[in-house]
């Protein structure tokens, strides 16, 4: 994920709370994977998006998954940094 000014600002804003949350959960965050049914749905929507075949409702759903994925990526990056400094 590219580090845009928005991403940098978001991470900076949430870093203090993530340090609290990640204290005991960094490993769990790093090992998180979506359940197979959800992963299949995301892949289905991604394929339809590539083909330009998403309905408006599917596009909104897919954009929600994209936002969630970005947030998870931020959590995992912060967890890696936390574990790197905690050792």
Secondary structure as UniProt FT lines:
FT   HELIX           5..30
FT   HELIX           36..50
FT   TURN            51..52
FT   HELIX           56..86
//
